[in-house]
Amino acid sequence: MKALLALPLLLAAPSPSAPPLPDGEATALLEKAEGRASTGKYREAQRLYRKLAKDFAGTPEGRIGERRARPSAFLGAADIVRNGDSGNRVDIVLMGEGYQLKEMKAFAKLADDLPNYFRRNRTLGEYYSYFNFIRADLVSADNGVDGFGREYDTALGGHILGTYAGHVAVNGGEVRKMLDELPAHDGQAIVFAKLGVLGSGGGGIATIGGRNMKTTLHEFGHSFGRLSDEYTSETHKRGATKANVNVTDNPDPERAPWKHFIDAKVPGVDMYQGADGRARGAWRPTANGCTMGAGEFYCPVCREQLVKLIYTMVDPIDRAHPAPHGSRSDEEYVVEGKELVLEVTAMQPANHTLEVQWWVFPEAEAPRPTVSDNPDAAPAKRGRRSTRNPVELAPINVKPHQKSKGKRDGEHELRFKRSAFEPGRYRVVCRVTDRAKLRGARHPWVLKDDRGLLESEAGWWVRVPSE
Ligand SMILES: [Zn+2]
């Protein structure tokens, strides 16, 4: 009897090695430190992280404090431009490398200017509202770039590459660790290395020495767009040219990655020798002018790639209300009063609007379910968000009941009138498509969209009661 009573008492007794009970104090201190950093009070943030590390050692918050109190560390983050929820935007995280505490205000100012680089670019400017820009505040103990036998203590391990000009690069693993300090991200960072020249880009990370708009957009073409160099000058010894979206080692236009542009007779697109940092043996799509060469704007081939990649992270349907149902769902909305209003908010490029089409099908004629049709799929997760997995849309061969185009606010609705339908169950389908065709343009920006990235669907089951 005694032994049985003793057991729960023993379990309830605090053991000396147990971490402090979660009383919210650590979380409050962490939030306070992050708040200081986001308003530019970096020294104060550092002090609070040191306190967090000391007072809450061994707890998850204490470990965050320990990490952020280091001489080179992540101190916090702030929105520069927020165009929408991170779940349906491309989050670009801006980071400074080699910025010491007293220089971080200067970095914040540089970061503030960056969204304008995007806005002024023809391609990225058209899709400007699809991006968020977030500043991550990184402090470096030293300002310097590793190389020529010297090592510096910096946030991202900036170093000089073995190119003739000594292009600057950072350690990708360190960048990803900093990205993981954020509640959510898309694995996309633009790093400004204070000291360092030119830049480099790949795997979601663009690094720019100093500050230069043209270099930034070129490196972003590598890091986000996975595009190759279209310039001919040799910057370093490279291996054999690999065929990519905008560069090929084969002069045959029939085998060109951009054959669909040649077939569509898009002006200026053909086979031009000289790309991938060499004058011979590599071909590019346009004579000159692409940002991936030395030009100011992305060529049509690079532009198509960028738009498609934006749509791997952004759904053309920004919001649907009420919550849509999967095509196999048993759930339904009953039309109680005179009508049921279904709403969709489409994404809004700068100079063209998305096409929105609505259909109402009696249950028996509803489009057949497709493999990946699941509205609950791929929710936004902590850390790197899973890329969008577009639903393979079932073909619909009847005219839409309603078509709405040209609405500037992106908001569209279907008023399902009870009096217009017999009692029964109906499937309402709304499809939103970006035709990527700007006014006055002869060709759409996206000529081939095999994965259906530029379209999306919301569907609802609606019951008209017999009463
Ligand atoms: Zn190009």
Boltz pocket constraint, residues with backbone or C-beta under 6 A from the ligand:
constraints:
  - pocket:
      binder: B
      contacts: [[A, 230], [A, 246], [A, 290], [A, 291], [A, 292], [A, 293], [A, 298], [A, 299], [A, 300], [A, 301], [A, 302], [A, 303]]
      max_distance: 6.0
